[in-house]
Amino acid sequence: MFLKNFWQKLDRFDRTLVIILIVSFLVRIFFVFFPRVIGWDEAVYLNLGKQLSANPFSYTLLHSHWKDFAPLWVKGIYNWPNIGFRAPLLPYSIALFYFLRLGVFVPFIVPIFSTISIWLVYILCKNLFNKKTALYSAAIFSLTPIVVCIGQKVWTESVGLFFVLATVVFFWLGFEKGKNKHKILFGVFYALSIFGRYTSLWMAPVFLLYFIVRDGSLKFLKDKYLWYAVIVFFAIIFPWLVYGFLTYGNPIGPFIHGITATTYFGGVQPWYFYLTESWLDFSIVGIVLMLSLIYIIIKKEFKNRGVYFLLIWLTVIFIIASYVSHKEGRYIVLLVPAVALLSGYLLDQIRFGLVATLVVIAILGASVFGLVKNVYRWDVSSPESFCYRQGITQIKNFESDAVVLARQSPVVYYYTGKSSIFYPDPWNFEEVLRSIGSNQNIPFYVFYSNYEVSEDSQIKKDFDSNFDSIWQCQQKWGNSVIYKVH
Protein backbone atom coordinates (compact mmCIF):
# COMPACT_ATOMS: atom_id res chain seq x y z
CA MET A 1 0.00 0.00 0.00
CA PHE A 2 2.83 2.40 0.88
CA LEU A 3 4.60 1.75 -2.42
CA LYS A 4 1.34 2.20 -4.34
CA ASN A 5 0.64 5.54 -2.66
CA PHE A 6 4.25 6.63 -3.17
CA TRP A 7 4.09 5.76 -6.88
CA GLN A 8 0.79 7.58 -7.40
CA LYS A 9 2.17 10.79 -5.89
CA LEU A 10 5.04 10.91 -8.40
CA ASP A 11 4.76 12.76 -11.69
CA ARG A 12 5.92 11.20 -14.96
CA PHE A 13 9.42 12.61 -14.62
CA ASP A 14 9.93 11.24 -11.11
CA ARG A 15 8.47 7.86 -12.08
CA THR A 16 10.91 7.62 -14.97
CA LEU A 17 13.72 8.56 -12.61
CA VAL A 18 12.74 5.74 -10.23
CA ILE A 19 12.93 3.28 -13.14
CA ILE A 20 16.35 4.65 -14.12
CA LEU A 21 17.59 4.24 -10.54
CA ILE A 22 16.35 0.66 -10.28
CA VAL A 23 17.85 -0.35 -13.62
CA SER A 24 21.13 1.40 -12.80
CA PHE A 25 21.41 -0.35 -9.44
CA LEU A 26 20.73 -3.73 -11.05
CA VAL A 27 23.43 -3.07 -13.65
CA ARG A 28 25.93 -2.25 -10.93
CA ILE A 29 25.19 -5.18 -8.66
CA PHE A 30 25.27 -7.48 -11.68
CA PHE A 31 29.05 -7.05 -11.55
CA VAL A 32 29.06 -7.91 -7.85
CA PHE A 33 28.06 -11.48 -8.65
CA PHE A 34 30.79 -11.93 -11.26
CA PRO A 35 33.36 -14.47 -9.99
CA ARG A 36 36.06 -12.02 -11.03
CA VAL A 37 39.48 -11.36 -9.54
CA ILE A 38 39.44 -8.08 -7.63
CA GLY A 39 42.14 -5.52 -8.36
CA TRP A 40 44.96 -4.10 -6.25
CA ASP A 41 43.14 -0.97 -5.05
CA GLU A 42 40.00 -2.91 -4.23
CA ALA A 43 41.97 -5.36 -2.11
CA VAL A 44 43.69 -2.48 -0.32
CA TYR A 45 40.40 -0.89 0.76
CA LEU A 46 38.87 -4.23 1.75
CA ASN A 47 41.93 -5.27 3.77
CA LEU A 48 42.23 -1.86 5.37
CA GLY A 49 38.53 -1.83 6.23
CA LYS A 50 38.78 -5.18 7.95
CA GLN A 51 41.82 -4.02 9.94
CA LEU A 52 40.08 -0.79 10.97
CA SER A 53 37.06 -2.75 12.18
CA ALA A 54 39.34 -4.26 14.83
CA ASN A 55 41.34 -1.09 15.57
CA PRO A 56 39.75 2.10 14.17
CA PHE A 57 42.60 4.32 15.39
CA SER A 58 45.33 2.46 13.52
CA TYR A 59 45.35 3.97 10.02
CA THR A 60 48.65 2.38 9.13
CA LEU A 61 50.04 -0.86 7.70
CA LEU A 62 52.69 -1.17 10.40
CA HIS A 63 51.26 -4.38 11.85
CA SER A 64 49.62 -5.70 8.71
CA HIS A 65 50.69 -8.80 6.79
CA TRP A 66 50.54 -7.19 3.36
CA LYS A 67 51.98 -4.16 1.64
CA ASP A 68 50.56 -1.37 -0.46
CA PHE A 69 52.55 -0.27 -3.48
CA ALA A 70 55.67 1.87 -3.22
CA PRO A 71 58.65 1.43 -5.58
CA LEU A 72 62.15 0.80 -4.26
CA TRP A 73 63.23 4.37 -4.84
CA VAL A 74 60.60 5.78 -2.47
CA LYS A 75 62.09 6.42 0.96
CA GLY A 76 61.05 8.11 4.17
CA ILE A 77 57.58 9.05 5.39
CA TYR A 78 55.90 8.71 1.99
CA ASN A 79 56.46 4.97 1.97
CA TRP A 80 55.08 1.87 3.64
CA PRO A 81 53.71 1.57 6.35
CA ASN A 82 52.12 5.03 6.02
CA ILE A 83 48.89 4.83 4.04
CA GLY A 84 47.49 8.31 4.50
CA PHE A 85 47.47 8.79 0.73
CA ARG A 86 44.37 6.57 0.71
CA ALA A 87 41.29 8.67 1.51
CA PRO A 88 39.69 7.25 4.67
CA LEU A 89 35.92 7.40 4.17
CA LEU A 90 35.54 4.21 2.11
CA PRO A 91 37.80 2.08 4.36
CA TYR A 92 35.93 3.27 7.44
CA SER A 93 32.58 2.58 5.77
CA ILE A 94 33.77 -0.96 5.07
CA ALA A 95 35.06 -1.22 8.63
CA LEU A 96 31.63 -0.34 10.01
CA PHE A 97 30.01 -3.19 8.09
CA TYR A 98 32.66 -5.64 9.28
CA PHE A 99 32.32 -4.38 12.85
CA LEU A 100 28.57 -4.97 12.72
CA ARG A 101 29.24 -8.43 11.26
CA LEU A 102 27.54 -7.43 8.02
CA GLY A 103 30.54 -8.09 5.80
CA VAL A 104 28.33 -9.83 3.24
CA PHE A 105 26.93 -6.40 2.31
CA VAL A 106 30.33 -4.74 1.75
CA PRO A 107 30.28 -5.33 -2.06
CA PHE A 108 27.05 -3.31 -2.23
CA ILE A 109 28.47 -0.13 -0.65
CA VAL A 110 29.87 1.38 -3.84
CA PRO A 111 26.87 0.44 -6.06
CA ILE A 112 24.59 2.17 -3.54
CA PHE A 113 26.70 5.35 -3.53
CA SER A 114 26.85 5.26 -7.32
CA THR A 115 23.09 4.82 -7.72
CA ILE A 116 22.19 7.62 -5.30
CA SER A 117 24.58 9.87 -7.24
CA ILE A 118 22.22 9.56 -10.22
CA TRP A 119 19.43 10.94 -8.06
CA LEU A 120 21.70 13.82 -6.98
CA VAL A 121 22.42 14.63 -10.62
CA TYR A 122 18.66 14.84 -11.16
CA ILE A 123 18.18 17.09 -8.11
CA LEU A 124 21.03 19.36 -9.16
CA CYS A 125 19.89 19.69 -12.76
CA LYS A 126 16.28 20.26 -11.72
CA ASN A 127 17.42 23.25 -9.68
CA LEU A 128 19.74 24.54 -12.40
CA PHE A 129 17.24 24.10 -15.26
CA ASN A 130 14.07 21.97 -15.21
CA LYS A 131 12.79 18.45 -14.66
CA LYS A 132 12.98 17.35 -18.28
CA THR A 133 16.62 18.41 -18.63
CA ALA A 134 17.27 16.74 -15.27
CA LEU A 135 15.77 13.46 -16.49
CA TYR A 136 17.82 13.50 -19.69
CA SER A 137 20.98 14.30 -17.73
CA ALA A 138 20.38 11.62 -15.09
CA ALA A 139 19.79 8.98 -17.77
CA ILE A 140 22.99 9.96 -19.59
CA PHE A 141 24.99 10.08 -16.36
CA SER A 142 23.72 6.65 -15.26
CA LEU A 143 25.01 4.92 -18.39
CA THR A 144 28.23 6.82 -19.06
CA PRO A 145 30.79 3.98 -19.24
CA ILE A 146 33.29 5.43 -16.78
CA VAL A 147 30.50 5.98 -14.22
CA VAL A 148 29.31 2.38 -14.61
CA CYS A 149 32.91 1.17 -14.32
CA ILE A 150 33.63 2.95 -11.04
CA GLY A 151 30.16 2.16 -9.74
CA GLN A 152 30.83 -1.56 -9.45
CA LYS A 153 34.37 -1.63 -8.04
CA VAL A 154 35.54 -1.05 -4.50
CA TRP A 155 37.20 2.24 -5.40
CA THR A 156 36.98 5.67 -3.80
CA GLU A 157 35.81 7.45 -6.97
CA SER A 158 32.09 6.73 -6.56
CA VAL A 159 32.16 7.65 -2.87
CA GLY A 160 34.00 10.90 -3.55
CA LEU A 161 31.69 11.74 -6.46
CA PHE A 162 28.59 11.15 -4.35
CA PHE A 163 29.72 13.68 -1.76
CA VAL A 164 30.87 16.15 -4.41
CA LEU A 165 27.41 16.03 -5.98
CA ALA A 166 25.79 16.54 -2.58
CA THR A 167 28.19 19.44 -2.01
CA VAL A 168 27.23 21.09 -5.30
CA VAL A 169 23.52 20.61 -4.60
CA PHE A 170 23.83 22.35 -1.24
CA PHE A 171 26.09 25.01 -2.78
CA TRP A 172 23.45 25.88 -5.35
CA LEU A 173 20.51 25.75 -2.94
CA GLY A 174 22.42 27.83 -0.43
CA PHE A 175 24.11 30.50 -2.51
CA GLU A 176 21.65 30.69 -5.42
CA LYS A 177 18.35 29.88 -3.76
CA GLY A 178 19.23 31.75 -0.57
CA LYS A 179 18.75 28.89 1.90
CA ASN A 180 21.18 29.65 4.70
CA LYS A 181 21.15 26.21 6.35
CA HIS A 182 22.17 24.71 3.01
CA LYS A 183 25.22 26.99 2.96
CA ILE A 184 26.40 25.31 6.15
CA LEU A 185 25.59 21.87 4.74
CA PHE A 186 27.76 22.85 1.78
CA GLY A 187 30.73 23.03 4.18
CA VAL A 188 29.78 19.74 5.83
CA PHE A 189 29.52 17.75 2.63
CA TYR A 190 32.56 19.33 1.02
CA ALA A 191 34.64 18.14 3.97
CA LEU A 192 33.14 14.66 3.65
CA SER A 193 33.87 14.65 -0.09
CA ILE A 194 37.56 15.15 0.65
CA PHE A 195 37.46 12.22 3.06
CA GLY A 196 35.87 10.31 0.18
CA ARG A 197 38.59 11.20 -2.33
CA TYR A 198 41.30 13.84 -2.13
CA THR A 199 40.72 15.02 -5.70
CA SER A 200 37.53 16.62 -4.42
CA LEU A 201 39.85 19.50 -3.54
CA TRP A 202 39.86 20.28 -7.27
CA MET A 203 36.34 21.65 -6.87
CA ALA A 204 37.47 24.56 -4.66
CA PRO A 205 38.52 26.78 -7.60
CA VAL A 206 35.20 25.97 -9.30
CA PHE A 207 33.22 27.47 -6.43
CA LEU A 208 35.59 30.42 -6.08
CA LEU A 209 35.57 31.29 -9.79
CA TYR A 210 31.79 31.03 -9.92
CA PHE A 211 31.45 33.54 -7.09
CA ILE A 212 33.84 35.95 -8.82
CA VAL A 213 32.15 35.63 -12.22
CA ARG A 214 28.67 35.91 -10.74
CA ASP A 215 29.37 38.93 -8.54
CA GLY A 216 32.14 40.58 -10.53
CA SER A 217 33.74 41.33 -7.17
CA LEU A 218 34.62 39.79 -3.82
CA LYS A 219 31.41 40.82 -2.10
CA PHE A 220 30.51 37.16 -1.59
CA LEU A 221 33.06 37.23 1.22
CA LYS A 222 30.62 39.34 3.25
CA ASP A 223 28.22 36.39 3.55
CA LYS A 224 28.59 35.25 7.15
CA TYR A 225 27.10 31.86 6.31
CA LEU A 226 29.94 31.25 3.89
CA TRP A 227 32.32 31.67 6.81
CA TYR A 228 30.19 29.39 8.95
CA ALA A 229 30.56 26.81 6.17
CA VAL A 230 34.34 27.32 6.19
CA ILE A 231 34.49 26.87 9.96
CA VAL A 232 32.40 23.69 9.81
CA PHE A 233 34.58 22.42 6.97
CA PHE A 234 37.79 22.75 8.97
CA ALA A 235 36.15 21.41 12.13
CA ILE A 236 35.27 18.19 10.28
CA ILE A 237 38.66 17.67 8.63
CA PHE A 238 40.56 18.70 11.78
CA PRO A 239 41.05 15.09 13.01
CA TRP A 240 42.67 14.25 9.68
CA LEU A 241 44.99 17.24 10.01
CA VAL A 242 45.97 15.91 13.44
CA TYR A 243 46.57 12.49 11.90
CA GLY A 244 48.77 14.15 9.28
CA PHE A 245 50.80 15.94 11.93
CA LEU A 246 51.28 12.80 14.02
CA THR A 247 52.11 10.55 11.05
CA TYR A 248 53.93 12.82 8.62
CA GLY A 249 55.07 15.69 10.80
CA ASN A 250 52.78 18.20 9.06
CA PRO A 251 48.97 18.58 8.91
CA ILE A 252 48.70 18.18 5.15
CA GLY A 253 51.01 15.17 5.00
CA PRO A 254 48.29 12.78 3.75
CA PHE A 255 47.50 15.11 0.86
CA ILE A 256 51.18 15.49 -0.03
CA HIS A 257 51.49 11.71 0.10
CA GLY A 258 48.49 11.49 -2.23
CA ILE A 259 50.19 13.77 -4.76
CA THR A 260 53.45 11.83 -4.43
CA ALA A 261 51.69 8.49 -4.89
CA THR A 262 50.36 9.50 -8.32
CA THR A 263 53.95 9.31 -9.59
CA TYR A 264 54.48 5.75 -8.34
CA PHE A 265 52.64 3.73 -10.93
CA GLY A 266 51.49 3.84 -14.53
CA GLY A 267 53.93 6.31 -16.02
CA VAL A 268 53.20 9.76 -17.41
CA GLN A 269 50.55 10.47 -20.03
CA PRO A 270 50.27 13.57 -22.27
CA TRP A 271 47.83 16.37 -21.42
CA TYR A 272 45.49 15.29 -24.23
CA PHE A 273 45.17 11.74 -22.86
CA TYR A 274 41.52 12.21 -21.87
CA LEU A 275 40.67 13.51 -25.33
CA THR A 276 42.12 10.45 -27.05
CA GLU A 277 40.41 8.14 -24.54
CA SER A 278 37.08 9.98 -24.59
CA TRP A 279 35.14 7.28 -26.43
CA LEU A 280 36.17 4.59 -23.94
CA ASP A 281 35.21 6.79 -20.98
CA PHE A 282 32.23 8.71 -22.34
CA SER A 283 31.09 6.90 -25.51
CA ILE A 284 28.68 9.07 -27.53
CA VAL A 285 28.34 11.59 -24.68
CA GLY A 286 31.66 13.19 -25.64
CA ILE A 287 30.24 14.05 -29.06
CA VAL A 288 26.98 15.34 -27.54
CA LEU A 289 29.04 17.56 -25.24
CA MET A 290 30.90 19.09 -28.19
CA LEU A 291 27.59 19.83 -29.92
CA SER A 292 26.27 21.33 -26.69
CA LEU A 293 29.26 23.68 -26.40
CA ILE A 294 28.78 24.81 -30.01
CA TYR A 295 25.07 25.41 -29.33
CA ILE A 296 25.83 27.41 -26.18
CA ILE A 297 28.31 29.64 -28.03
CA ILE A 298 26.00 30.23 -31.01
CA LYS A 299 22.94 30.94 -28.87
CA LYS A 300 24.97 32.83 -26.23
CA GLU A 301 23.50 30.56 -23.56
CA PHE A 302 26.62 31.04 -21.45
CA LYS A 303 24.88 34.05 -19.87
CA ASN A 304 22.64 31.59 -18.01
CA ARG A 305 24.01 31.12 -14.48
CA GLY A 306 23.48 27.39 -14.52
CA VAL A 307 25.27 27.10 -17.85
CA TYR A 308 28.32 29.14 -16.93
CA PHE A 309 28.60 27.34 -13.59
CA LEU A 310 28.82 24.05 -15.51
CA LEU A 311 31.29 25.56 -17.99
CA ILE A 312 33.53 26.66 -15.12
CA TRP A 313 33.23 23.18 -13.61
CA LEU A 314 34.09 21.54 -16.93
CA THR A 315 37.05 23.80 -17.66
CA VAL A 316 38.68 23.79 -14.23
CA ILE A 317 38.51 20.04 -13.69
CA PHE A 318 39.71 19.26 -17.21
CA ILE A 319 42.73 21.57 -16.84
CA ILE A 320 43.70 20.15 -13.44
CA ALA A 321 43.19 16.52 -14.51
CA SER A 322 45.23 17.12 -17.67
CA TYR A 323 48.04 18.65 -15.61
CA VAL A 324 48.38 15.62 -13.28
CA SER A 325 51.23 13.46 -14.57
CA HIS A 326 49.64 10.01 -14.30
CA LYS A 327 46.19 9.71 -15.83
CA GLU A 328 43.52 7.03 -15.81
CA GLY A 329 39.93 7.20 -17.00
CA ARG A 330 38.58 7.07 -13.45
CA TYR A 331 40.58 10.17 -12.49
CA ILE A 332 38.28 12.28 -14.67
CA VAL A 333 35.00 11.28 -13.00
CA LEU A 334 34.62 14.69 -11.34
CA LEU A 335 33.99 15.96 -14.86
CA VAL A 336 31.15 13.58 -15.67
CA PRO A 337 28.25 15.38 -13.91
CA ALA A 338 29.05 18.63 -15.75
CA VAL A 339 29.32 16.71 -19.04
CA ALA A 340 25.99 14.95 -18.42
CA LEU A 341 24.18 18.14 -17.45
CA LEU A 342 25.47 20.12 -20.44
CA SER A 343 24.51 17.23 -22.71
CA GLY A 344 21.05 17.03 -21.19
CA TYR A 345 20.69 20.78 -21.59
CA LEU A 346 21.31 20.53 -25.35
CA LEU A 347 18.88 17.62 -25.76
CA ASP A 348 16.16 19.59 -24.01
CA GLN A 349 16.70 22.61 -26.24
CA ILE A 350 16.58 20.95 -29.66
CA ARG A 351 13.62 19.63 -31.62
CA PHE A 352 12.98 15.91 -31.23
CA GLY A 353 15.07 15.99 -28.05
CA LEU A 354 13.38 12.89 -26.66
CA VAL A 355 14.18 10.89 -29.78
CA ALA A 356 17.78 12.09 -29.71
CA THR A 357 18.03 11.19 -26.02
CA LEU A 358 16.75 7.67 -26.67
CA VAL A 359 19.34 7.24 -29.44
CA VAL A 360 22.10 8.43 -27.07
CA ILE A 361 20.87 6.06 -24.36
CA ALA A 362 20.78 3.15 -26.83
CA ILE A 363 24.41 3.81 -27.82
CA LEU A 364 25.41 4.14 -24.17
CA GLY A 365 23.66 0.85 -23.43
CA ALA A 366 25.67 -0.84 -26.18
CA SER A 367 28.88 0.64 -24.72
CA VAL A 368 28.02 -0.66 -21.25
CA PHE A 369 27.26 -4.08 -22.72
CA GLY A 370 30.73 -4.00 -24.29
CA LEU A 371 32.18 -3.12 -20.89
CA VAL A 372 30.42 -6.11 -19.31
CA LYS A 373 31.77 -8.39 -22.05
CA ASN A 374 35.32 -7.13 -21.54
CA VAL A 375 35.18 -7.62 -17.78
CA TYR A 376 33.80 -11.13 -18.22
CA ARG A 377 36.28 -12.02 -20.97
CA TRP A 378 39.36 -11.00 -18.98
CA ASP A 379 38.52 -11.21 -15.26
CA VAL A 380 36.17 -14.19 -15.36
CA SER A 381 36.52 -16.49 -18.36
CA SER A 382 40.09 -15.96 -19.57
CA PRO A 383 42.60 -18.83 -19.12
CA GLU A 384 44.89 -16.36 -17.34
CA SER A 385 42.30 -15.51 -14.67
CA PHE A 386 41.35 -19.19 -14.30
CA CYS A 387 44.92 -20.19 -13.50
CA TYR A 388 45.35 -17.19 -11.23
CA ARG A 389 42.33 -18.23 -9.17
CA GLN A 390 43.64 -21.80 -9.04
CA GLY A 391 46.92 -20.50 -7.67
CA ILE A 392 45.09 -18.50 -5.01
CA THR A 393 43.25 -21.67 -3.97
CA GLN A 394 46.58 -23.48 -3.55
CA ILE A 395 48.05 -20.68 -1.43
CA LYS A 396 45.08 -20.86 0.96
CA ASN A 397 46.30 -24.30 2.03
CA PHE A 398 49.85 -23.21 2.86
CA GLU A 399 51.22 -23.03 6.39
CA SER A 400 49.64 -20.34 8.55
CA ASP A 401 52.97 -18.54 8.93
CA ALA A 402 53.88 -18.72 5.23
CA VAL A 403 55.10 -15.64 3.36
CA VAL A 404 54.26 -15.24 -0.33
CA LEU A 405 56.09 -13.06 -2.81
CA ALA A 406 53.44 -12.02 -5.36
CA ARG A 407 52.82 -9.39 -7.98
CA GLN A 408 49.84 -8.07 -5.99
CA SER A 409 50.46 -8.40 -2.28
CA PRO A 410 47.08 -7.04 -1.04
CA VAL A 411 45.13 -9.27 -3.45
CA VAL A 412 46.89 -12.43 -2.26
CA TYR A 413 46.37 -11.46 1.37
CA TYR A 414 42.69 -10.66 0.80
CA TYR A 415 41.93 -14.06 -0.72
CA THR A 416 44.23 -16.25 1.37
CA GLY A 417 45.02 -14.49 4.65
CA LYS A 418 48.69 -15.36 4.10
CA SER A 419 51.42 -12.78 4.65
CA SER A 420 52.48 -11.30 1.35
CA ILE A 421 55.03 -8.91 -0.13
CA PHE A 422 55.10 -7.66 -3.72
CA TYR A 423 57.68 -7.93 -6.48
CA PRO A 424 60.37 -5.23 -6.28
CA ASP A 425 59.69 -2.27 -8.55
CA PRO A 426 61.75 -1.64 -10.58
CA TRP A 427 62.51 -5.34 -10.88
CA ASN A 428 65.58 -6.33 -8.90
CA PHE A 429 66.26 -10.01 -8.25
CA GLU A 430 68.87 -9.15 -5.63
CA GLU A 431 66.08 -7.46 -3.69
CA VAL A 432 64.08 -10.71 -3.91
CA LEU A 433 66.98 -12.60 -2.41
CA ARG A 434 67.25 -10.05 0.40
CA SER A 435 63.53 -10.49 1.13
CA ILE A 436 64.02 -14.25 1.27
CA GLY A 437 67.00 -13.82 3.59
CA SER A 438 65.02 -11.59 5.94
CA ASN A 439 62.40 -14.33 6.27
CA GLN A 440 64.68 -17.20 7.27
CA ASN A 441 63.08 -20.18 9.02
CA ILE A 442 59.67 -19.17 7.65
CA PRO A 443 57.95 -21.03 4.79
CA PHE A 444 58.56 -18.76 1.78
CA TYR A 445 56.77 -19.08 -1.57
CA VAL A 446 56.84 -17.21 -4.87
CA PHE A 447 53.67 -16.83 -6.94
CA TYR A 448 53.84 -16.07 -10.66
CA SER A 449 50.92 -15.71 -13.07
CA ASN A 450 50.73 -14.44 -16.63
CA TYR A 451 47.43 -12.88 -15.58
CA GLU A 452 49.72 -10.16 -14.21
CA VAL A 453 53.15 -10.57 -15.84
CA SER A 454 53.98 -11.75 -19.38
CA GLU A 455 55.54 -15.16 -20.03
CA ASP A 456 58.71 -13.74 -21.57
CA SER A 457 59.40 -11.27 -18.75
CA GLN A 458 62.70 -11.17 -16.92
CA ILE A 459 60.73 -11.86 -13.76
CA LYS A 460 59.58 -15.28 -15.00
CA LYS A 461 63.08 -16.11 -16.27
CA ASP A 462 64.65 -15.31 -12.90
CA PHE A 463 62.12 -17.46 -11.07
CA ASP A 464 62.59 -20.42 -13.41
CA SER A 465 66.39 -20.18 -13.18
CA ASN A 466 66.63 -19.99 -9.41
CA PHE A 467 63.61 -21.79 -7.90
CA ASP A 468 61.89 -25.14 -8.29
CA SER A 469 58.17 -25.08 -8.94
CA ILE A 470 55.87 -27.11 -6.66
CA TRP A 471 52.64 -26.39 -8.52
CA GLN A 472 51.64 -25.20 -11.96
CA CYS A 473 48.42 -24.49 -13.83
CA GLN A 474 48.39 -24.45 -17.62
CA GLN A 475 45.01 -23.79 -19.22
CA LYS A 476 45.36 -22.96 -22.91
CA TRP A 477 47.55 -19.85 -22.80
CA GLY A 478 46.97 -19.27 -19.08
CA ASN A 479 49.90 -20.08 -16.81
CA SER A 480 50.45 -19.78 -13.07
CA VAL A 481 53.36 -21.21 -11.09
CA ILE A 482 54.15 -21.49 -7.39
CA TYR A 483 57.74 -21.91 -6.26
CA LYS A 484 58.81 -22.92 -2.76
CA VAL A 485 62.04 -21.36 -1.56
CA HIS A 486 62.32 -22.78 1.96
Secondary structure, 3 states (H helix, E strand, C coil): CHHHHHHHHCCHHHHHHHHHHHHHHHHHHHHHCCCCCCCHHHHHHHHHHHHHHHCCCCCECCCCCCCCCCCCCCCHHHCCCECCCCCCHHHHHHHHHHHCCCHHHHHHHHHHHHHHHHHHHHHHHHHHCCHHHHHHHHHHHHHCHHHHHHCCCCCCHHHHHHHHHHHHHHHHHHHCCCCHHHHHHHHHHHHHHHHHCHHHHHHHHHHHHHHHHHHCCCHHHHCHHHHHHHHHHHHHHHHHHHHHHHHHCCCCHHHHHHHHHCCCCCCCCCCCHHHHCHHHHHCCHHHHHHHHHHHHHHHCHHHCHHHHHHHHHHHHHHHHHHHCCCCCHHHHHHHHHHHHHHHHHHHHHCCCHHHHHHHHHHHHHHHHHHHHHHHHHHHHCCHHHHHHHHHHHHHHCCCCCCEEEECCHHHHHHHHCCEEEECCCCCCHHHHHHHHHCCCCCCEEEEEECCCCCCCCHHHHHHHHHCCEEEEEEECCEEEEEEECC
